[in-house]
């Protein structure tokens, strides 16, 4: 399995967190190395900052933020 790609989506993700990898419908090609890009945006703000003005990513978007919405 490719190391930079999660095998499953964690249960504690915010429903507003977006990443372009969510929109790929192709099968994973193990002969091509992953990009490892970590570019996220908030679905509510359509920016890299959430409604609270803080950066969004798979680590920062958690239940400690007022804008967090569980999956």
Buried (B, 14 or more C-beta within 10 A) or exposed (E): EEEEEEEEEEEEBBEBBBBEBEEEEEEEEEEEEEEEEEEBBBEBBEEEEBBEEBEBBBEBBEEEBEBBBEE
